[in-house]
Amino acid sequence: MSIDEFFSVLKAIAKDDVVVGYKVDEAGFILMEIRTPKNRSQIVKIKPQATGDGINVEAASVIGTPPEDSDTLIKLLHENMDGNYTRTAVNDDGELIQFYRYPLEELEPKELAKAILETAKFADIIEHNYFDGKDES
């Protein structure tokens, strides 16, 4: 996929009924608010990132502060295996996030759409199950 195709695909995804909002912030991140079950939503930040090997597409949704107890962390790591595209991680700011990264040139439009939706879905599930149901989006 080229960078132009990437932005075209994002605009097409933004027209889907599950997308509540779409904008570009001052840092150049594309922000999509994705509707999730039970009248909730998640913000997914999407951006192509240059690397030494080309361009990666990255998508992330902030969940909250990582839990300190090891039992919860082990449960989260176990659940990390449930996703097809995304993983739970801790970002440079110390926040628990749901994260996706893939090389742009190998990316298919359907896969990008599924990854963005899965990023929102899993972030919302973790918020609901581990953060007293608080919607952090």
Secondary structure, 3 states (H helix, E strand, C coil): CCHHHHHHHHHHHHCCCCEEEEEECCCCCEEEEEEECCCEEEEEEEEEEEECCEEEEEEEEEEECCCCCHHHHHHHHHHHHHCCCCEEEECCCCCEEEEEEEEHHHCCHHHHHHHHHHHHHHHHHHHHHHCCCCCCC
